[in-house]
Amino acid sequence: MAERYQAIRFAARTAGLLLLACCFIALAGCGIATVKRADGPEFVPPQGEPLTGGAVLENERLKLAVEGENGTITVTDKRNGHVWQGAASKEQAAAQEVAGDYKGHVQSPFIVEYQEVGAKANTFKRGNVQSERPEVRLYRNGERIEVAFNLRNGDLRFSFLLGLSGSSLVVDIPGERIRDNPKTAVLKSIMPYPFLGAVWGKTKSGYMLVPSGPGYLIDFYDRNYPYDSAFNEIVYGEDLGVNLGSGSPMPVLYPVFGIKQDDNAFLAVLDRGGEYGKLSATPSGLNTPFNWAAAEFLYLPDDYLKNAYSTQAKQFIDDYMKREDRRMVYSFLAGEDADYVGMAKAYRTYLMETGGAKKLTPTGKEDPFTITVYQANEESGMLGRKAVPVTTFEEARRIVRTLYDKGVRSMNVALRGWNNGGEFPGGWPKRLPPEPSLGKPEELKALSDYAEAIGAPLLLYDNYFDATGRNAGFRPREDALRNLRTGVVEAKIGSFRQYRLRSEASLGYLRDALPAYGEWGISGLVLTAYRGKTVNSDFNKSGVSTRGQAIAAQQQMLDAIGGELGRAGIQTAYAYAVGHAQLMQGFQIGPGYDVFAGKTVPFYPMAVHGLAGYSGKEANLHPDPQADRLRQIEYGAIPAYIVTQAPASDLQYTSVRSTLVSSRFDIWQDEIVREYAKYRDSIGSAMHLFIENHRQLAEGVYATTYEDGRQVVVNYSDRPYRYASVDVPARDYAVVAAGSAEGRGPR
């Protein structure tokens, strides 16, 4: 058998597959993981026709006016005449409630942070137009206006390139326009137009949308915000290669924020360079009377002043972090579109037009439940480590057959912990042959044959991000991720060391394994990683890669999996996977930040629905089963379950002891069958449809409207609710057919 797998790997290396060959040729050509620069970056001065005074850009929907003296802007929405102010007025800034540096910040088109080299205090300084008094020059650059800022006598320079596209304002910060001086001023971050759309107290009604959980609305405060911290999160979470700052356990999965003012709103998307960005939202009463939200682009490690960085590390910062272009896209909304529903639709459009996502095609079947069969994990004992099997391949086949015979006719079956050594720590990156205690590969093939016969795709959870041993040719010094300052990224967990694979190594292991998956009849993979954190910079001796290049490598992996096996899935629903993954598991459905006294809304689910299938936490692991079940339905998620043949208690000495608490199939099979029948008879097939509306009908009652006009009404309350002649039972849901009630109403 060992010779057979060696032959498979040899075949993969010699013959290959056309799709993967193209993928890796593109990888090498684009320099996804090994980019080298022979020469240092050159500063390119502003281009175009110099302008005196201000400047104006217009299209059929928007008018942009740029003030010539300091570069502040106003955006007029021609559809209704609303004017978006890019900064506070002088009168507002002079108010007593605005103190200290914020008197300048609120009036400035930027907040820039830099190290003032040679200053007595070894700290970063935050500056603005008022404090820095830069030279500001405007240029007409084709269909765009360039606003060039020259600070500290030329020691610190950057530009904003402003353009209009439909109902959107595009703000570029070109990397080639950035100059700083390591002897006087070292750039750390730039916030472009931080007070665009800011609202003084409750002078206007509205809220701020932040990317916490599926979406979170922070209602405007009126100078009475009671806490001492604001929303401030790194896009895509921590970077293991560069210290961008501490992140929360719930990372930002989609790089957006929004502001609603009365009947107007905008959605802001961090486009280029967003992976090196932070998002913030600050309610009125914290530092200023304004409710304001902004993006901050990062150009320097957060611990730059606390730790010594080598000359080589500083060269990377200059060559890569500071030379990557950054872009913000503000989409302006008006009238009935000016709310979180309109923002979600705008983001869906962005994902399709910019991210390449495509609408799902109808399958002619009910939406497939995801049935994850957990198979094995590893425990450590006095005699060493051993795999603990809880579901063999044959037992998994019987589980699937039982569900099918009881009426569950549409499902995706996913195996987790099938790999050599069990799920974790296992022997990653070694995965083949499958864990012997689960049965022979022929039994896995028999399972896939049965699944194919009943129309149930068989997928494997697979980890191409972690290494826990020197298996399958893994060499930490060559194949592991490296931190800019500290070298090889590793963690000691119990009796083993965990490494994070660099992108080239991940792609290589995937290339080697795909032929075996095809031989077993596997229909797809679900990419997963231990403890997440898969968007990382890397500083290997053979070349460096940025966070953006790590994202591109993951997209290539998903494309290769989908192209070769048919379906690609991902465990963490990062926005960059939309358009590349057909299935998103572990989708954030539950509440995000609750400290702001706001509310959770299905912003991200509404944007993704119809572009990819998604499921939240498995139903048998819900902390609040009744409410969580309904929230999944309200947010358009397809129910999912995770089951084992043996009791979960068999895994009490493994890494899933605190998460996989109730999974025995004998206990859960009746609920799965019952829930499937309910979903089949009420919702049926909706995965391919866009969500067009979401609104609250009454206390604890919500309606989600799909593009075909149907409404799914969810009732969290203890009383039945009647809507459009349809009775919705207490703590349950019902479907109202198209045309039975108004599909769009007050929100």
C-alpha positions, 0 to 999 in steps of 0.5 A, a space after each residue: 500500500 505504501 508503494 501505491 501512495 508513493 506511485 500516486 505522489 510520483 504521478 502527481 509530480 511527473 504528469 500533473 494536471 493541466 489545471 494545476 500546472 496552469 495554477 503553478 505557472 501563474 504562481 511563479 509568474 506572478 511571484 505569489 510567494 517569492 518576490 524579490 526586488 533588486 533595487 529599492 523603490 523609487 518615489 514617483 512625484 505627482 503627475 498631471 496638470 497642476 491646479 490652482 484653487 479647488 477642483 470638481 469631478 462630476 458624473 451622472 450621480 455624484 459631484 465631488 468638490 476638493 478644497 484647494 487649501 487643505 484637500 478636504 472634500 464634499 460629495 453631493 448625491 445628485 439623486 436627492 441633493 444630499 451633501 456628504 461633508 468630508 470633515 467637520 466645520 470650523 465652528 464644530 471643531 471650536 466647540 468645547 467638547 472637541 479637545 486636544 488633537 481632535 480639534 485638528 483631526 475632525 477638520 482634516 482630510 487625513 490622520 497620519 501616524 509616524 515616528 518622529 525620529 529624534 524626539 525625546 519621547 520614543 513614541 508615535 505622533 498623530 498628525 493632521 492638516 492643522 498640526 502638520 501644516 503640509 504643502 497641499 497641491 492638486 493635480 488633474 490626472 486624467 479622470 481623477 484628481 490627485 491631492 498631494 500632501 508634503 509634510 515636514 519639508 518633504 520628509 513625509 509625502 503621500 497622495 490621494 487619487 480621487 475618482 468617481 465610478 457610478 455612485 461610488 467615490 474611489 480613493 487611491 493611496 499609491 505606494 509609489 507616491 509615499 516617501 518618508 525619511 528614516 532619519 526624521 519621520 517614519 510612516 506608520 499609518 494613514 487614515 483617509 478622510 476619517 470624518 467623512 459622514 461623521 454625525 454630531 450626536 443625534 443631529 441626524 438619525 442613523 447608525 454605523 455598520 461594523 463588520 462584527 459577526 454577521 453585521 452589527 449596527 451601532 446606533 448614534 449616541 448623543 455625547 453619552 457613550 458610556 464606555 472607554 473603548 471603540 470598535 477597532 479591529 484588524 482586517 482578517 485578524 492577526 498577521 503571524 508574520 508582522 505584528 499589526 497589533 492585537 486582534 480579537 477572537 472574532 476576526 474581521 472577515 469582510 473589510 467594510 464599514 458603513 454610515 447611515 444618515 437619515 435617508 442617505 448612507 454609504 458603504 465603504 470597502 477596503 479594496 487594494 491593500 485592505 489586508 494591511 488595514 484596521 477598521 474603527 467606529 467611535 460613538 459620540 462621547 468618546 474623544 469627540 461629540 461625533 459618531 464616526 467610522 474610518 479605515 486606517 492603512 498600516 505601513 509599519 509593525 505595531 511593535 516597531 518602537 519596542 523591538 529592534 528590527 534588522 536592516 533587512 527587516 526595515 528594507 522589507 517594510 520599505 519595499 513592500 508594506 509601504 509600496 503596496 497600493 491602497 484603495 477605498 471605495 465608498 458606495 453612496 445610497 439614497 432613499 429606501 436603499 439607505 440602510 443595512 439592506 442596501 449596504 448588503 446589496 452594494 457589497 454583493 455587487 462589489 463582490 461580483 464586479 470586483 471579486 469575480 463572484 458569480 450567481 449560483 445556478 439552481 440544482 433542481 434539488 432541495 438545499 443540501 444539509 451538511 452532515 459532517 462525520 467526525 472520525 478521529 483525533 489524537 490523544 497523548 498518554 504515557 506510552 505516546 500519542 495515539 489516534 482515537 477513532 470514533 467513526 470508521 469509514 464503514 460506520 460513516 457509510 451506514 450513517 449516510 444510508 440511514 439518513 437517506 433511507 429516512 428521507 434526507 435526500 439532499 446532503 453534503 457529507 463531509 469527513 473530518 479527522 479522516 487523515 493519518 493520525 486523526 484531525 489534530 495534532 495528527 501528522 500534518 502535513 502528512 495526510 495519506 494514507 487515511 488513518 488506518 484505524 478507520 479502515 482501508 482506503 477501499 472502504 473510503 472508496 466504497 463510502 464515496 461510491 455509495 454517496 455518489 450513487 445517492 447524489 450526495 457529494 463526499 468532501 474531506 476537511 483538509 488542513 494545508 496550513 499547519 505542520 505538527 511534525 517532520 513528516 512528508 518531507 516537511 522542513 521547518 527552516 525551508 517550509 515554515 512561515 517566518 516572522 519578520 523579526 523572530 524567525 520561524 513561527 512555531 508554538 509548543 502545544 503539549 508534547 509537539 510543536 506546531 508550525 504554519 506552512 508558507 504558501 508555496 509549501 501548502 500549494 505543493 502538498 495540495 498538488 501531491 494529494 489531489 490525484 489520491 482524492 480523485 482515485 477515491 472519488 472525493 467530490 471536494 475539500 473543505 480547507 481548515 486550519 487550527 486556530 485560524 490565522 491564515 492571512 500572513 506575511 512570510 519572510 522566508 530566506 528564498 523570498 518574501 510574500 505579503 498578506 495579499 499574496 497569501 490571499 491569492 495563494 488560497 484563492 488558487 488552492 480553492 480554484 484548483 480544488 473546485 476545478 479538479 474535484 468539483 467543489 471547494 469549501 472553506 472553514 472560515 468565511 473570509 470575503 476573499 473566498 467568495 467567488 472561489 469557494 462553493 461552500 462556506 462552513 462555520 459562517 458567523 451567524 451569532 452576535 458580534 460585539 454587544 458592548 455598544 448596545 446596538 444590534 446584530 443584523 444579517 449584513 454579510 449573509 445577505 451579501 453572500 447568499 446566492 453567491 455561495 452556500 453557507 452554514 453556521 455552527 453545527 446545530 447539535 453544538 449550539 449554545 442556545 439550540 432554539 434561538 440559534 436554530 431560528 437565527 440560521 434560518 433567518 440569515 439564510 444559512 443551511 442547517 448543518 450537523 456533526 455526528 459520530 458513531 461512538 459517544 463524544 466522551 471517547 474524545 475527552 483527552 483530545 483537542 476537541 474535548 470542549 467543543 465536540 460535546 454531543 455528537 452521537 448519531 443514535 441521539 441526533 438522527 431523529 432530529 436531523 430527519 425531522 429538521 430536514 423534512 421541515 426545511 424541505 417542505 417549507 423552504 426547499 430550494 433557496 440557496 441560489 437566490 439573492 436575499 432582497 430584504 430583511 425587516 422586523 415585523 414585531 417584537 421577536 419576529 423577522 421576515 427575510 425576503 428572497 428574490 422570487 418574492 417568498 418570505 421566510 418569517 421567523 418567530 422567536 417569541 413565545 406567542 404565535 404570530 399571524 402574517 399575510 394569512 399564515 400562522 407562524 408558531 411560537 419559536 418556529 418559522 414559516 414561509 409566506 408565498 410570493 404575492 401574499 404580502 408586501 415584500 419590502 416594508 419599513 425596517 
